[in-house]
Amino acid sequence: MTHFTELFIGGRRIAPASPRIVEIRSPYDGTVVGSAPLAGPEDIDRAVAEGRRAFDHGPWPRLPVEDRIRVIERFHALYEARSDEFARFTTREMGAPHWFTQAIRGLITNQSHAFFKAARSYPWEDRRDGFPAGKSLWLREPVGVVAAIIPWNAPHQVALGKLYPALIAGCTAILKLAEETALDGQFLGEMFAEAGLPEGVLSVLAADKETSERLVTHPGIDKIGFTGSTAVGRRIASLGGAQLKRISLELGGKSAAIVLEDADLAETVAALKFRSFPNNGQVCVAQTRVLVPRRRQSDFAEAMVAMIRGMTIGDPADEATFLGPVVSERQRQRVTDYIRQAEAEGTRVAIGGSGMPDGINHGNFIRPTLFIDVDNAARIAREEIFGPVVCMIPYDGEDEAVALANASDYGLSGSVWTPDAERAEAIARRLRTGTVTHGNAPIDLLAPFGGYKQSGIGREFGAEGINHYIEHKAIAL
């Protein structure tokens, strides 16, 4: 078990002002994984004061960019040496299956190198001829003190996706952890300190909703970077916008996989196993709407059912397990409510449905569920469920497929399944979504990632991700 009794504020462990402790239990078997203190209002004030002091008077924002990158690279080396340990810890903490945490482990490695590459080619200063006359100096400077607020589903990957660009830009940061994963993030602060991050630059805290809102509205915070639900994103935008804080939001999704009539059935279904059900369905980019030609729906439904029936469900630490429990009993009940409502409305269940998987009588498990013949206007097709639930939606013709994919409040991700690359690109250009893949193509980590509509504001990764942590200054010479 891992127990923390102090908060990580400004680079060192400090006794919390609040006596509250959160205990983390395994969503698989209920055993205690560990505990950590929850920050109170006074702790938030201390963390912001440390970050403010380090930004306004400390060395970090004033170091050459290359020196900051070298500190982050030292952190990366320390992290890589323990990455398998952290992957296994996340499995215990929130139930992510072993295969998924190992995949995230690889993603973190590639994501880190992509940020180093982007930072070294980023135009931090630009001297040029002015218009209509004179000379101009264009500077990119750090935005200030950042509140980086992350969810529980891929905590280290999301945390580093915000901390790397913020710290490389010269910002100071408070990393706010979700209560459900209040433990894993604690390791990050100490490794950043070991890598040479100066005092005051980074604090790592877990906090409840009320205390988190104090962080969002704190006058010492210049910028908020948030990943999480659209509902919470709206609240943060409202609170932060009232103070004209800089805000970027990576929110929910209801991504559509458009399967064309010439798609290979076996290859497509095999890939959708990982794209529709990753991390027990708890991924914002999960392809939870599968759009298929009406005349091929029964064939694809049959193949999807066989694929789901073949999933190993159980202990997420077992390397043979594909689907583990969802993060909490509250999440299990939320997902179950969606399934029950759809069942009550008469939506066709091809496999799954409400209740525990066969042979399992403990843990926060949900049957992987496929609904077929789903109306795109149905609640289960409109709202982000964040569990192992997929809707198969039939269509007649390419134009209807595009219209159905776009008929969503969300626009985070999507895919087009066909052997015809030119046709896939033509359809992708018509989709109102931030990222589209041709079949199982990998995502470019130097390309901007984020969503249209209620899937967020702003982009992460690459130069566009760094942009959210800088201010522009023009000097006329």
C-alpha positions in Angstrom: 0.0 0.0 0.0 1.1 3.6 -0.7 0.2 6.2 1.9 1.1 9.9 1.6 0.6 12.1 4.6 1.9 15.4 3.2 1.1 17.6 0.2 3.7 18.3 -2.5 3.8 22.1 -2.7 6.4 24.1 -4.5 8.9 21.2 -4.7 8.7 19.8 -1.2 6.4 17.9 1.2 4.4 20.0 3.5 1.8 19.1 6.2 -1.7 19.9 4.9 -3.8 22.6 6.5 -6.8 20.3 6.0 -7.1 17.0 7.9 -9.1 15.3 5.2 -7.7 12.1 3.7 -8.9 10.2 0.7 -8.6 6.4 0.7 -8.2 4.7 -2.7 -9.6 1.2 -3.1 -9.1 -1.2 -6.0 -12.2 -1.1 -8.3 -11.5 -4.8 -8.9 -11.6 -6.3 -5.4 -12.0 -3.4 -3.0 -8.6 -3.8 -1.3 -6.9 -0.6 -0.1 -4.3 0.7 -2.6 -3.3 3.7 -0.5 -4.3 7.1 0.8 -3.4 10.7 0.3 -4.4 14.1 1.8 -7.0 16.3 0.1 -6.0 19.9 -0.2 -8.1 22.5 1.5 -8.5 26.2 0.6 -5.4 27.2 2.6 -3.3 24.6 0.7 -4.5 26.0 -2.6 -3.5 29.5 -1.5 0.0 28.2 -0.5 0.5 26.4 -3.8 -0.5 29.4 -5.8 1.7 31.7 -3.7 4.6 29.4 -4.4 3.9 29.3 -8.1 3.4 33.1 -8.2 6.7 33.7 -6.4 8.6 31.3 -8.6 7.2 32.9 -11.8 7.5 36.5 -10.8 10.9 36.3 -9.1 12.5 32.9 -9.7 14.9 31.7 -12.3 12.7 29.2 -14.2 10.9 31.7 -16.6 14.2 33.5 -17.3 16.3 30.4 -18.2 17.1 29.8 -21.9 14.5 27.5 -23.4 17.2 24.8 -24.1 18.0 24.7 -20.4 14.4 24.2 -19.5 14.1 21.4 -22.0 17.2 19.7 -20.5 15.5 19.6 -17.1 12.4 18.0 -18.6 14.5 15.5 -20.5 16.2 14.5 -17.1 12.7 14.0 -15.7 11.8 11.9 -18.7 14.8 9.6 -18.1 13.8 9.2 -14.5 10.2 8.5 -15.5 11.2 5.9 -18.1 13.2 4.0 -15.6 10.0 3.5 -13.5 7.4 3.5 -16.2 6.4 -0.1 -15.9 6.0 0.4 -12.1 3.7 3.3 -12.8 1.7 1.4 -15.4 1.0 -1.4 -13.0 0.2 1.1 -10.2 -2.5 2.7 -12.4 -4.0 -0.7 -13.0 -4.4 -1.2 -9.2 -5.5 2.3 -8.6 -8.3 2.7 -11.2 -8.8 -0.6 -12.9 -7.2 0.1 -16.3 -6.3 -3.3 -17.8 -2.6 -4.2 -18.1 -2.6 -4.1 -21.9 -4.0 -0.5 -21.9 -1.5 0.9 -19.3 1.3 -0.7 -21.3 0.0 1.0 -24.4 -0.2 4.3 -22.5 3.3 3.7 -21.3 4.5 3.7 -24.9 2.3 6.7 -25.7 4.0 8.7 -22.9 7.4 7.9 -24.4 6.4 9.1 -27.9 4.5 12.0 -26.6 7.5 13.2 -24.6 9.9 13.0 -27.6 7.3 14.8 -29.7 7.2 17.7 -27.2 11.0 18.0 -27.2 11.0 18.0 -31.0 8.3 20.6 -31.2 9.9 22.8 -28.5 13.3 22.8 -30.3 11.7 24.0 -33.6 9.3 26.4 -32.0 9.7 30.1 -33.0 10.4 31.5 -29.5 11.7 34.8 -31.0 11.3 36.2 -34.5 13.0 39.3 -35.8 11.6 40.7 -39.1 11.0 43.7 -41.2 8.0 45.6 -40.0 5.1 46.8 -42.2 4.9 49.4 -43.6 8.3 50.3 -42.2 10.8 49.7 -39.4 11.8 46.5 -37.7 9.8 44.2 -35.4 10.7 41.7 -32.7 8.0 39.1 -31.9 8.5 37.3 -28.6 6.7 34.2 -27.2 6.7 34.5 -23.4 5.3 32.2 -20.7 1.7 32.9 -19.8 2.2 32.7 -16.0 1.0 30.4 -13.3 -1.0 27.4 -14.7 -3.7 25.3 -13.1 -3.4 21.9 -14.8 -6.6 20.0 -14.0 -6.7 16.3 -15.0 -9.1 13.4 -15.0 -8.6 9.9 -13.6 -8.7 7.7 -16.8 -5.1 8.2 -18.1 -3.6 10.3 -15.3 0.1 10.4 -16.1 -0.4 10.8 -19.9 -2.8 13.7 -19.5 -0.7 15.3 -16.7 2.5 15.3 -18.8 0.6 16.5 -21.8 0.0 19.7 -19.9 3.1 19.9 -17.8 5.6 19.5 -20.6 4.4 22.5 -22.7 3.7 24.6 -19.7 7.1 24.1 -18.1 9.0 24.2 -21.3 7.3 27.6 -22.0 8.6 28.8 -18.6 5.4 28.7 -16.7 4.9 27.5 -13.1 2.2 25.0 -12.4 -0.2 23.5 -10.0 -1.2 19.9 -11.0 -4.7 19.1 -9.6 -5.4 15.4 -9.4 -8.8 13.7 -9.5 -9.9 12.2 -6.1 -10.2 8.8 -7.8 -6.5 8.8 -8.7 -5.0 10.9 -5.9 -2.0 8.6 -5.6 -0.2 8.2 -8.9 0.4 11.9 -9.5 2.3 12.2 -6.2 5.3 10.5 -7.8 5.6 13.1 -10.5 6.4 16.0 -8.3 9.2 14.3 -6.6 10.8 13.2 -9.9 10.6 16.7 -11.3 12.4 18.0 -8.2 15.0 15.3 -8.6 15.4 16.4 -12.2 16.3 19.9 -11.1 13.1 21.8 -11.3 13.6 24.9 -9.1 11.6 25.4 -5.9 8.1 26.8 -6.3 7.7 25.8 -9.9 5.4 22.8 -9.4 2.8 21.7 -6.9 0.8 18.5 -7.0 -2.5 18.3 -5.2 -5.7 16.3 -5.0 -8.8 18.2 -4.2 -12.6 17.9 -4.1 -14.9 20.0 -6.3 -15.3 22.9 -4.0 -11.6 23.3 -3.4 -10.9 22.8 -7.1 -13.2 25.8 -7.8 -11.1 27.9 -5.5 -8.0 27.0 -7.6 -9.9 27.9 -10.8 -11.0 31.3 -9.5 -7.8 32.2 -7.6 -6.6 35.6 -8.7 -3.0 34.3 -8.8 -3.8 31.8 -11.6 -3.2 33.1 -15.1 -4.1 30.0 -17.2 -6.3 26.9 -16.8 -5.7 23.7 -18.8 -8.4 21.2 -18.2 -9.2 17.7 -19.4 -12.5 16.1 -18.4 -16.2 16.0 -18.9 -18.0 18.7 -20.9 -20.2 19.5 -17.9 -17.2 20.4 -15.7 -15.6 22.1 -18.7 -18.6 24.4 -19.0 -18.3 25.3 -15.3 -14.6 26.0 -15.5 -15.2 28.2 -18.6 -17.8 30.1 -16.7 -15.8 30.7 -13.6 -12.5 31.4 -15.4 -14.0 33.4 -18.1 -15.5 35.9 -15.6 -11.9 36.7 -14.8 -10.7 36.6 -18.4 -8.2 33.8 -17.6 -6.6 31.9 -20.5 -8.4 28.6 -20.8 -8.0 25.5 -22.9 -10.4 22.6 -22.5 -10.2 19.0 -23.8 -13.6 17.6 -23.2 -15.9 14.7 -24.1 -16.6 12.8 -27.3 -19.1 10.6 -29.0 -16.8 9.6 -31.9 -18.1 8.0 -35.0 -16.4 5.1 -36.9 -17.8 5.3 -40.5 -17.6 1.8 -42.0 -17.9 2.0 -45.8 -19.4 -0.8 -47.9 -15.9 -2.0 -49.1 -14.4 -2.2 -45.6 -12.9 -5.5 -44.7 -15.2 -7.0 -42.1 -12.6 -9.0 -40.1 -9.9 -6.3 -40.1 -12.3 -3.5 -39.2 -13.9 -5.4 -36.3 -10.6 -6.5 -34.9 -9.4 -2.9 -34.9 -12.6 -1.6 -33.4 -12.1 -3.9 -30.4 -9.3 -1.5 -29.3 -10.8 1.7 -30.6 -14.3 1.2 -29.2 -13.5 -0.5 -25.9 -10.2 0.9 -24.7 -9.7 1.2 -20.9 -13.0 -0.4 -20.2 -14.7 2.2 -22.4 -13.3 5.1 -20.4 -11.5 7.1 -23.1 -12.7 10.3 -24.6 -11.7 9.3 -28.1 -13.5 5.9 -28.0 -15.4 5.1 -31.2 -18.7 4.5 -29.5 -20.9 5.1 -32.6 -20.2 2.6 -35.4 -22.0 3.6 -38.6 -22.4 0.8 -41.0 -24.2 0.4 -44.4 -27.7 -0.9 -43.7 -27.3 -3.9 -45.9 -24.2 -4.9 -44.0 -25.4 -4.2 -40.5 -26.3 -7.8 -39.7 -22.9 -9.1 -40.8 -21.0 -6.5 -38.8 -23.3 -7.0 -35.8 -22.6 -10.7 -35.9 -18.8 -10.1 -36.1 -18.9 -7.5 -33.3 -20.9 -9.9 -31.1 -18.3 -12.6 -31.7 -15.5 -10.2 -30.9 -17.1 -9.0 -27.7 -18.0 -12.6 -26.6 -14.3 -13.4 -27.0 -13.2 -10.7 -24.6 -11.6 -11.9 -21.4 -13.2 -10.0 -18.5 -11.7 -10.0 -15.0 -8.6 -9.0 -13.0 -7.1 -6.0 -14.8 -3.6 -6.9 -13.6 -3.8 -10.2 -15.5 -2.1 -9.8 -18.9 -4.8 -12.0 -20.5 -7.6 -9.6 -19.4 -9.0 -7.3 -22.0 -11.8 -5.7 -20.0 -11.6 -4.8 -16.3 -13.9 -2.8 -14.0 -14.8 0.8 -14.3 -13.2 3.2 -11.9 -15.9 3.4 -9.2 -19.3 2.1 -8.1 -20.7 5.6 -8.9 -19.4 5.2 -12.5 -20.7 1.6 -12.7 -24.2 2.8 -11.7 -24.1 5.7 -14.1 -23.2 3.5 -17.1 -25.8 0.9 -16.0 -28.5 3.6 -15.9 -27.8 4.4 -19.6 -28.1 0.7 -20.5 -31.3 0.2 -18.6 -32.9 3.2 -20.1 -32.1 2.0 -23.6 -33.4 -1.4 -22.8 -36.6 0.0 -21.4 -37.1 2.0 -24.6 -36.8 -1.2 -26.6 -33.4 -0.6 -28.2 -32.1 -3.9 -29.6 -29.3 -5.4 -27.5 -27.0 -7.6 -29.7 -24.9 -8.6 -26.7 -24.5 -7.5 -23.1 -27.1 -5.4 -21.3 -27.5 -4.4 -17.7 -26.1 -6.6 -14.9 -22.7 -8.1 -14.1 -20.8 -10.1 -16.6 -21.3 -13.9 -16.3 -19.2 -15.5 -13.6 -18.3 -12.2 -11.9 -19.8 -11.3 -8.5 -17.6 -8.5 -7.2 -16.0 -5.3 -8.4 -17.3 -2.4 -10.6 -17.9 -4.5 -13.7 -20.3 -3.8 -16.6 -21.2 -6.2 -19.4 -19.6 -5.0 -22.7 -22.7 -4.0 -24.6 -23.5 -3.5 -28.3 -26.8 -1.9 -29.2 -27.9 -2.3 -32.9 -30.3 -0.4 -35.1 -29.8 2.6 -32.9 -31.5 5.9 -33.7 -28.8 8.6 -33.9 -31.1 10.8 -31.9 -31.4 8.4 -29.0 -29.8 9.3 -25.7 -27.3 6.5 -25.8 -26.1 7.8 -29.2 -26.0 11.5 -28.2 -24.4 11.5 -24.7 -21.0 10.4 -23.6 -21.5 7.2 -21.5 -17.8 6.6 -20.7 -18.2 2.8 -20.3 -18.1 -0.3 -22.5 -21.2 0.6 -24.5 -21.3 0.9 -28.3 -24.1 1.9 -30.6 -24.3 0.5 -34.2 -26.2 2.9 -36.4 -27.2 1.9 -40.0 -27.1 4.4 -42.9 -28.1 4.5 -46.5 -25.4 6.2 -48.6 -22.2 8.1 -48.0 -24.0 11.5 -47.6 -26.2 10.1 -44.8 -23.2 8.6 -43.1 -21.4 12.0 -43.0 -24.6 13.7 -41.8 -25.1 11.2 -39.0 -21.5 11.5 -37.9 -21.8 15.3 -37.8 -25.2 15.2 -36.0 -23.6 15.3 -32.6 -22.9 17.9 -29.9 -19.4 16.5 -29.9 -16.5 16.6 -32.4 -13.4 15.1 -30.9 -12.4 12.1 -33.0 -13.5 9.7 -35.7 -12.4 7.2 -38.3 -13.2 6.1 -41.8 -12.9 2.4 -42.7 -12.2 1.6 -46.4 -9.3 0.4 -48.4 -9.6 3.5 -50.6 -7.3 6.2 -49.1 -8.5 9.0 -51.4 -12.1 8.3 -50.5 -11.3 8.2 -46.8 -9.6 11.5 -47.0 -12.5 13.0 -48.9 -14.9 11.9 -46.2 -12.6 13.0 -43.4 -12.6 16.5 -44.9 -16.4 16.7 -44.5 -16.4 15.7 -40.8 -16.7 18.3 -38.1 -14.3 16.7 -35.7 -10.8 17.4 -34.5 -9.0 14.1 -35.4 -9.9 11.6 -38.1 -8.0 8.4 -38.9 -8.1 6.4 -42.1 -8.9 3.0 -40.5 -6.3 2.1 -37.9 -3.7 4.7 -38.8 -1.7 6.1 -35.8 -2.3 9.6 -34.6 0.5 12.1 -35.3 1.7 13.4 -31.9 3.1 16.6 -33.6 -0.3 17.4 -35.0 -2.9 19.4 -33.0 -5.3 17.4 -30.9 -8.6 18.7 -29.6 -12.3 19.0 -30.5 -15.0 20.9 -32.3 -18.2 22.0 -30.7 -18.7 20.7 -27.1 -15.5 18.6 -27.3 -13.5 21.6 -26.2 -11.6 24.8 -26.8 -8.0 24.8 -28.0 -5.5 22.1 -29.0 -2.8 20.0 -27.4 0.4 18.5 -28.8 3.0 20.0 -31.1 3.5 23.7 -31.6 -0.3 24.4 -31.1 -0.1 22.8 -27.7 2.8 25.1 -26.7 0.8 28.1 -28.0 -1.7 27.7 -25.1 1.0 28.4 -22.5 2.6 31.5 -24.0 1.7 35.2 -24.5 2.7 37.1 -27.7 4.7 40.3 -27.3 5.5 42.6 -30.3 8.4 45.1 -30.0 8.6 47.8 -32.7 12.2 48.8 -33.3 
